[in-house]
Amino acid sequence: MSADAEGDAEAGNDLPSPLDTLWGQDATKLGLLVVGIVALYVIAGTMLDYGVRQQLNSIGLLLFYIAVFAMLALALNLHWGYTGLFNIGIAGFMAVGIYTTAVLSKPAALSEPAAGSVGGFGLPLWVGIIGGVIAASVFGALVALPALRLRADYFAIVTVGLSEIVRFVLLESSFQKGQIAGYFVGLGGGSGLILDFDPTDQLLTVFGLTEPYADFVDGLGATLGIGSNPKPVFDSLLYALLLLVFLLCFYVLLRRTGNSPFGRVLKAIREDEEATKSLGKDTNMFKIKAFMIGAGLMGLGGILFYAEQGAITPNTFRPRITFFVWIALILGGAGSNTGSVMGGAIFAAFLFRGPLFLKNVIEDIFEIDAVNTFGQAIGPLLSSADPLPLLAYTVDNLAQLQLVIMGTVLIYLMHNRPEGLLGHRKEPATSIPLTRPDRSTETTTQAMSDGGPDRVTGGEDDE
């Protein structure tokens, strides 16, 4: 074999196989993760003797939580992972988004409604959604303007404080009901608001698919043996799939943002704001814009999270929702969009929904006779070294121990894997490769431009 042939063979051996190339794609990793999580839940449902209806409900709810937590983690990644803005007021932006949408899109009330009910302006739902996103972005600007002059820890205190101010304003009875331009509207006070709209039905109506969808659902429900009224089951699945489409849009938007000149400035601010200023960049303006975009996405996340719930109350937006989103981001790794989606999926499946599912599976496999109090559980362990009552008590209260489990996982991650599951990933500065071309390719290109390899060789001999 000639030297050239041997060189080509060696170069061919260095090329990655199609399987390696496929596995190197982030979309492959995310797809396999979601498929694996769904498979685990199906297996658990089978162990619990779930029927088809219960399995579909479980899968729909799982995909719903994966989508919403991944979207919120992506929005937070723009603040913290890209720009270094320590925002712990996520719940406030979510509340502004969904409450604005509710007020704009609830059926209009031109006469005073019955006690306990509140009307809206009766605008189309898509107008309400756009209004909610804009309102969350504007609120983000109002927060950012004074707060960005503060250091990271003080900025965090301001964001969580304003988030709580939003919740207490929503609880205030003075804003429960009022009249604006002849419409009787309000925030509902502590009773919250009834959401008189169904996003799934309205989407089907817009595209003229209401009747075909109903026929399809009835036929498929009969085939699968779901029983009467299969529509709610398929509605939840359809809405979860719709949220996965929104998640894809979030991912593409933030990926392109990160690879844009705007995104590169944000990363520079995160690394060294003073150096970025020295290059003539108005860092405050960049941070305000980033904060507004992230706040708007959090508002949209809140709208998508609660639009199908049927009702919202102010106490839904306690700070623990912010805590959940931060765990999701830390799980995957801040600064990585792929890590944010992965963290949202893992958090939703194993920390948010997982404890309840695990409790049901363990109780189905083992006959557990749990005691009622912690004292009764710990007593046998201290007196006769019998751990079974404590284990049974723990399993029986797994759902209540959810926050303890989350806190334990968070502490472990911060001590042992602060960079997240994917580790520190070097993201490209641009959307096009800037690596130096291979020398062999460079030589071949030069030879062709100079008239062929003989001319290049002759030149080298002459030297």
C-alpha positions as CSV (number, residue, x, y, z in Angstrom):
1,M,0.0,0.0,0.0
2,S,1.3,3.4,-0.9
3,A,2.0,6.1,1.7
4,D,-0.9,8.2,0.4
5,A,-3.3,5.2,0.7
6,E,-2.0,4.5,4.2
7,G,-2.6,8.2,5.1
8,D,-6.1,8.1,3.8
9,A,-6.8,4.9,5.7
10,E,-5.5,6.5,8.9
11,A,-7.6,9.6,8.3
12,G,-10.6,7.4,7.7
13,N,-10.1,5.7,11.0
14,D,-10.1,9.0,12.8
15,L,-13.6,9.9,11.4
16,P,-16.4,9.2,13.9
17,S,-18.9,6.5,13.1
18,P,-22.5,7.4,12.2
19,L,-23.6,6.1,15.6
20,D,-21.0,8.3,17.4
21,T,-22.2,11.3,15.4
22,L,-25.8,10.5,16.3
23,W,-25.0,10.2,20.0
24,G,-23.1,13.4,19.9
25,Q,-26.2,15.3,19.1
26,D,-27.9,16.9,22.1
27,A,-31.3,16.2,20.6
28,T,-30.5,12.5,20.7
29,K,-29.6,12.6,24.4
30,L,-32.7,14.6,25.3
31,G,-35.0,12.3,23.2
32,L,-33.6,9.1,24.8
33,L,-33.9,10.7,28.3
34,V,-37.6,11.5,27.8
35,V,-38.4,8.1,26.2
36,G,-36.6,6.4,29.1
37,I,-38.5,8.4,31.7
38,V,-41.8,7.6,30.0
39,A,-40.8,3.9,29.9
40,L,-40.1,3.9,33.6
41,Y,-43.5,5.4,34.4
42,V,-45.2,2.9,32.1
43,I,-43.5,0.0,33.9
44,A,-44.4,1.5,37.3
45,G,-48.0,1.9,36.1
46,T,-48.0,-1.7,35.0
47,M,-46.8,-2.8,38.5
48,L,-49.7,-0.7,39.9
49,D,-52.2,-2.5,37.6
50,Y,-53.0,0.7,35.8
51,G,-55.5,0.4,32.9
52,V,-55.0,2.2,29.6
53,R,-56.9,5.3,30.8
54,Q,-54.7,5.6,33.9
55,Q,-51.5,5.0,31.9
56,L,-52.4,7.8,29.4
57,N,-53.3,10.2,32.2
58,S,-50.0,9.4,33.9
59,I,-48.0,10.0,30.7
60,G,-49.8,13.2,29.9
61,L,-49.2,14.6,33.3
62,L,-45.6,13.6,33.2
63,L,-44.9,15.2,29.8
64,F,-46.8,18.3,31.0
65,Y,-44.5,18.8,34.0
66,I,-41.4,18.0,32.0
67,A,-42.3,20.7,29.5
68,V,-43.2,23.4,31.9
69,F,-40.2,22.9,34.2
70,A,-37.8,22.7,31.3
71,M,-39.2,25.9,29.8
72,L,-38.9,27.8,33.1
73,A,-35.3,26.4,33.6
74,L,-34.4,27.7,30.1
75,A,-35.8,31.2,30.9
76,L,-33.8,31.2,34.2
77,N,-30.7,30.1,32.3
78,L,-30.9,33.3,30.3
79,H,-30.7,35.3,33.5
80,W,-28.3,33.2,35.6
81,G,-26.5,31.0,33.1
82,Y,-25.9,33.6,30.4
83,T,-25.9,36.9,32.2
84,G,-25.2,36.1,35.8
85,L,-28.4,37.7,37.2
86,F,-29.4,36.1,40.4
87,N,-33.2,36.1,40.0
88,I,-35.2,34.3,42.7
89,G,-38.5,36.0,41.9
90,I,-39.6,33.6,39.2
91,A,-43.0,33.0,40.8
92,G,-43.8,36.7,40.6
93,F,-43.3,36.9,36.8
94,M,-45.4,33.7,36.3
95,A,-48.2,35.3,38.4
96,V,-48.1,38.5,36.4
97,G,-48.3,36.6,33.1
98,I,-51.3,34.3,34.0
99,Y,-53.3,36.9,35.9
100,T,-52.9,39.4,33.0
101,T,-54.1,36.7,30.5
102,A,-57.0,35.8,32.8
103,V,-58.2,39.4,33.2
104,L,-57.9,40.1,29.4
105,S,-59.5,36.9,28.2
106,K,-62.2,36.0,30.7
107,P,-65.7,36.6,29.4
108,A,-66.8,40.2,29.6
109,A,-69.0,41.4,32.4
110,L,-70.9,44.6,31.6
111,S,-73.1,44.3,34.6
112,E,-72.1,43.5,38.1
113,P,-71.6,39.7,38.4
114,A,-72.8,37.6,41.2
115,A,-71.0,37.7,44.5
116,G,-67.7,35.8,44.4
117,S,-67.3,35.9,40.6
118,V,-65.2,38.3,38.5
119,G,-65.4,39.1,34.8
120,G,-62.8,40.1,32.3
121,F,-62.5,42.1,29.0
122,G,-63.6,39.2,26.8
123,L,-60.6,39.4,24.4
124,P,-59.4,36.4,22.3
125,L,-57.1,34.1,24.2
126,W,-54.2,34.7,21.9
127,V,-54.5,38.4,22.7
128,G,-54.5,37.6,26.4
129,I,-51.4,35.5,26.1
130,I,-49.5,38.2,24.2
131,G,-50.7,40.7,26.8
132,G,-49.5,38.5,29.7
133,V,-46.0,38.1,28.1
134,I,-45.8,41.9,27.6
135,A,-46.9,42.6,31.1
136,A,-44.3,40.2,32.6
137,S,-41.6,41.8,30.4
138,V,-42.6,45.3,31.5
139,F,-42.7,44.2,35.1
140,G,-39.2,42.8,34.5
141,A,-38.0,46.1,33.3
142,L,-39.5,47.9,36.4
143,V,-37.6,45.4,38.6
144,A,-34.4,45.6,36.6
145,L,-34.0,49.4,36.4
146,P,-33.3,50.1,40.1
147,A,-32.2,46.6,41.1
148,L,-29.3,46.1,38.6
149,R,-27.2,48.7,40.4
150,L,-27.0,46.2,43.3
151,R,-24.6,43.3,43.8
152,A,-25.8,39.7,43.2
153,D,-27.0,38.9,46.7
154,Y,-28.9,42.2,47.1
155,F,-30.3,41.9,43.7
156,A,-31.6,38.4,44.6
157,I,-33.3,39.9,47.8
158,V,-35.0,42.6,45.7
159,T,-36.4,40.0,43.2
160,V,-37.8,37.7,45.8
161,G,-39.2,40.7,47.7
162,L,-41.0,42.0,44.7
163,S,-42.3,38.5,43.9
164,E,-43.9,38.5,47.3
165,I,-45.3,42.0,46.8
166,V,-47.0,40.7,43.7
167,R,-48.6,37.9,45.7
168,F,-49.8,40.1,48.5
169,V,-51.2,42.6,45.9
170,L,-53.2,39.7,44.4
171,L,-54.4,38.8,47.8
172,E,-55.6,42.3,48.6
173,S,-59.3,42.6,48.9
174,S,-59.3,46.2,47.5
175,F,-58.4,44.7,44.0
176,Q,-60.8,41.8,44.2
177,K,-63.4,43.5,42.0
178,G,-63.7,46.9,40.3
179,Q,-65.1,48.7,37.2
180,I,-62.9,49.8,34.4
181,A,-64.3,51.4,31.2
182,G,-67.7,49.8,32.0
183,Y,-66.3,46.3,32.5
184,F,-66.5,44.7,35.9
185,V,-63.1,43.1,36.4
186,G,-60.7,42.3,39.2
187,L,-58.0,40.0,40.6
188,G,-60.3,37.9,42.7
189,G,-58.5,38.5,46.0
190,G,-57.8,35.4,48.1
191,S,-60.4,33.5,46.2
192,G,-58.5,33.7,43.0
193,L,-59.9,33.6,39.5
194,I,-61.9,31.0,37.6
195,L,-60.3,30.5,34.1
196,D,-63.3,30.5,31.8
197,F,-61.3,29.4,28.8
198,D,-59.9,26.1,27.6
199,P,-56.7,26.5,25.4
200,T,-57.0,23.1,23.9
201,D,-60.7,23.6,22.7
202,Q,-59.9,27.1,21.5
203,L,-56.9,25.8,19.5
204,L,-59.0,23.1,17.8
205,T,-61.8,25.7,17.1
206,V,-59.3,28.1,15.4
207,F,-58.1,25.4,13.0
208,G,-61.6,23.9,12.5
209,L,-60.7,20.6,14.0
210,T,-63.3,20.3,16.7
211,E,-65.5,17.7,15.1
212,P,-62.8,15.6,13.4
213,Y,-60.9,15.6,16.7
214,A,-64.0,14.5,18.6
215,D,-64.6,11.6,16.1
216,F,-61.0,10.6,16.3
217,V,-61.0,10.6,20.1
218,D,-64.2,8.6,20.3
219,G,-62.9,6.0,17.8
220,L,-59.5,5.7,19.4
221,G,-61.0,5.6,22.9
222,A,-63.3,2.7,21.9
223,T,-60.3,0.9,20.3
224,L,-58.2,1.2,23.4
225,G,-61.0,0.4,25.8
226,I,-60.8,3.6,27.7
227,G,-64.5,3.7,28.4
228,S,-66.9,6.6,28.5
229,N,-65.8,10.2,28.0
230,P,-62.2,9.7,26.7
231,K,-61.9,13.4,25.7
232,P,-60.3,14.6,29.0
233,V,-57.6,12.0,28.7
234,F,-56.7,12.9,25.1
235,D,-57.0,16.6,25.9
236,S,-54.3,16.3,28.5
237,L,-52.1,14.4,26.1
238,L,-52.7,17.0,23.3
239,Y,-51.9,19.9,25.7
240,A,-48.7,18.1,26.8
241,L,-47.6,17.7,23.2
242,L,-48.4,21.4,22.5
243,L,-46.2,22.3,25.5
244,L,-43.4,20.2,24.1
245,V,-43.7,22.3,20.9
246,F,-43.4,25.4,23.0
247,L,-40.4,23.9,24.7
248,L,-38.7,23.3,21.3
249,C,-39.4,27.0,20.4
250,F,-37.9,28.1,23.8
251,Y,-34.8,26.0,23.1
252,V,-34.3,27.3,19.6
253,L,-34.9,30.9,20.6
254,L,-32.4,30.8,23.5
255,R,-29.8,28.8,21.5
256,R,-29.9,31.4,18.8
257,T,-29.8,34.2,21.3
258,G,-26.7,32.6,23.0
259,N,-24.9,32.3,19.6
260,S,-25.8,35.9,18.6
261,P,-23.6,39.0,19.2
262,F,-26.2,39.9,21.9
263,G,-25.6,36.6,23.6
264,R,-21.9,36.9,23.4
265,V,-22.0,40.2,25.2
266,L,-24.2,38.6,27.9
267,K,-21.7,35.9,28.5
268,A,-18.9,38.5,28.6
269,I,-20.9,40.4,31.3
270,R,-21.2,37.2,33.3
271,E,-17.5,36.5,33.2
272,D,-16.2,40.1,33.7
273,E,-18.5,43.1,33.6
274,E,-15.8,45.7,34.0
275,A,-13.8,44.3,31.1
276,T,-17.0,44.3,29.0
277,K,-17.5,47.9,29.8
278,S,-14.0,48.8,28.8
279,L,-14.9,47.5,25.3
280,G,-17.5,50.2,25.0
281,K,-20.6,48.0,25.8
282,D,-23.5,49.5,27.8
283,T,-23.7,46.6,30.2
284,N,-26.7,48.0,32.1
285,M,-28.8,48.2,28.9
286,F,-27.8,44.6,27.9
287,K,-28.8,43.3,31.4
288,I,-32.1,45.1,31.3
289,K,-32.9,43.6,27.9
290,A,-31.9,40.2,29.0
291,F,-33.9,40.5,32.2
292,M,-37.0,41.6,30.2
293,I,-36.7,38.7,27.7
294,G,-36.3,36.2,30.5
295,A,-39.2,37.7,32.5
296,G,-41.4,37.6,29.5
297,L,-40.6,33.9,29.0
298,M,-41.3,33.2,32.6
299,G,-44.6,34.9,32.2
300,L,-45.4,32.7,29.2
301,G,-44.3,29.7,31.3
302,G,-46.8,30.7,34.0
303,I,-49.5,31.1,31.4
304,L,-48.9,27.6,29.9
305,F,-48.5,26.1,33.4
306,Y,-51.9,27.2,34.7
307,A,-54.1,27.9,31.6
308,E,-55.5,24.4,31.8
309,Q,-55.9,24.3,35.5
310,G,-59.4,25.9,35.6
311,A,-58.6,28.3,38.4
312,I,-55.7,30.2,40.0
313,T,-55.1,31.6,43.4
314,P,-52.4,33.9,44.7
315,N,-51.0,31.4,47.1
316,T,-50.1,29.1,44.2
317,F,-47.2,31.5,43.6
318,R,-45.3,31.1,46.8
319,P,-41.5,31.1,46.6
320,R,-41.2,27.4,46.5
321,I,-42.0,27.4,42.8
322,T,-38.9,29.5,42.3
323,F,-37.0,26.9,44.4
324,F,-38.2,24.1,42.1
325,V,-37.0,25.9,39.0
326,W,-33.6,26.6,40.5
327,I,-33.2,22.9,41.4
328,A,-34.1,22.0,37.8
329,L,-31.4,24.4,36.4
330,I,-28.7,23.3,38.9
331,L,-29.4,19.6,38.0
332,G,-28.6,20.1,34.4
333,G,-26.0,22.7,34.7
334,A,-26.3,26.5,34.4
335,G,-25.1,28.0,31.2
336,S,-26.2,25.1,29.1
337,N,-29.6,25.1,27.3
338,T,-29.4,21.3,26.8
339,G,-28.6,21.0,30.5
340,S,-31.6,23.2,31.4
341,V,-34.0,20.9,29.5
342,M,-32.4,17.8,30.9
343,G,-32.6,19.2,34.4
344,G,-36.2,20.1,34.0
345,A,-37.1,16.6,32.8
346,I,-35.2,14.8,35.6
347,F,-36.6,17.2,38.3
348,A,-40.2,16.7,37.0
349,A,-39.9,12.9,36.8
350,F,-37.8,12.0,39.9
351,L,-38.1,14.8,42.4
352,F,-41.5,16.4,41.7
353,R,-43.6,13.4,40.7
354,G,-41.3,10.6,41.7
355,P,-41.8,10.4,45.5
356,L,-45.6,9.8,45.1
357,F,-45.1,7.2,42.4
358,L,-42.3,5.4,44.5
359,K,-44.6,5.3,47.5
360,N,-47.4,3.7,45.5
361,V,-45.1,1.1,44.0
362,I,-43.5,0.2,47.3
363,E,-46.9,-0.1,49.0
364,D,-48.1,-2.3,46.1
365,I,-45.1,-4.7,46.4
366,F,-44.9,-4.9,50.2
367,E,-47.6,-5.0,52.8
368,I,-46.7,-1.9,54.9
369,D,-48.5,-1.3,58.2
370,A,-47.3,2.2,59.0
371,V,-47.6,3.8,62.4
372,N,-49.2,7.2,62.8
373,T,-46.6,9.4,64.5
374,F,-42.8,9.9,64.3
375,G,-42.5,8.9,68.0
376,Q,-44.1,5.5,67.4
377,A,-41.7,5.0,64.5
378,I,-38.5,6.0,66.2
379,G,-39.3,4.2,69.5
380,P,-38.6,0.6,68.4
381,L,-35.4,1.7,66.7
382,L,-34.1,3.2,70.0
383,S,-35.4,0.4,72.3
384,S,-34.8,-2.7,70.2
385,A,-32.8,-1.6,67.1
386,D,-35.8,-2.4,64.9
387,P,-35.8,-0.1,61.9
388,L,-38.9,-1.5,60.2
389,P,-41.5,0.9,61.8
390,L,-39.3,3.9,60.9
391,L,-38.9,2.6,57.3
392,A,-42.7,2.0,57.0
393,Y,-43.4,5.5,58.4
394,T,-40.9,7.1,55.9
395,V,-42.5,5.3,52.9
396,D,-46.0,6.3,54.1
397,N,-44.9,10.0,54.2
398,L,-42.7,10.1,51.0
399,A,-45.0,12.7,49.4
400,Q,-44.7,14.9,52.5
401,L,-41.0,14.5,52.5
402,Q,-40.7,15.8,48.9
403,L,-39.1,19.0,50.0
404,V,-36.6,17.2,52.2
405,I,-35.6,15.0,49.4
406,M,-35.2,18.0,47.1
407,G,-33.1,19.8,49.6
408,T,-30.9,16.7,50.2
409,V,-30.3,16.4,46.4
410,L,-29.5,20.1,46.1
411,I,-27.0,20.0,48.9
412,Y,-25.3,16.9,47.4
413,L,-25.1,18.6,44.0
414,M,-23.7,21.8,45.4
415,H,-20.9,19.9,47.3
416,N,-20.1,17.2,44.7
417,R,-21.3,18.4,41.3
418,P,-21.9,22.1,41.3
419,E,-21.5,22.3,37.5
420,G,-24.6,20.0,37.0
421,L,-25.0,16.6,35.2
422,L,-23.5,17.7,31.9
423,G,-20.5,19.4,33.6
424,H,-18.9,22.6,32.3
425,R,-19.6,22.7,28.5
426,K,-17.8,25.1,26.2
427,E,-20.5,26.7,24.1
428,P,-19.5,28.1,20.7
429,A,-19.2,31.8,20.4
430,T,-20.8,31.8,17.0
431,S,-23.2,29.6,15.0
432,I,-20.4,28.8,12.4
433,P,-17.2,26.9,13.2
434,L,-14.1,29.0,13.8
435,T,-11.6,26.1,14.2
436,R,-8.5,26.1,12.2
437,P,-8.7,23.8,9.1
438,D,-6.7,20.5,9.0
439,R,-3.1,21.0,7.6
440,S,-3.6,18.2,5.0
441,T,-6.7,19.9,3.8
442,E,-5.0,23.3,3.8
443,T,-2.0,21.9,1.8
444,T,-4.3,20.2,-0.8
445,T,-6.2,23.4,-1.2
446,Q,-3.0,25.4,-1.7
447,A,-1.7,22.9,-4.1
448,M,-4.8,23.1,-6.3
449,S,-4.6,26.9,-6.3
450,D,-0.9,26.8,-7.3
451,G,-1.5,24.5,-10.2
452,G,-1.1,21.0,-8.7
453,P,0.9,18.9,-6.3
454,D,4.0,18.7,-8.5
455,R,4.4,22.5,-8.4
456,V,4.2,22.5,-4.6
457,T,6.7,19.6,-4.4
458,G,9.0,21.3,-6.8
459,G,8.9,24.5,-4.8
460,E,9.7,22.6,-1.6
461,D,12.7,20.8,-3.3
462,D,13.9,24.2,-4.6
463,E,14.1,25.4,-1.0
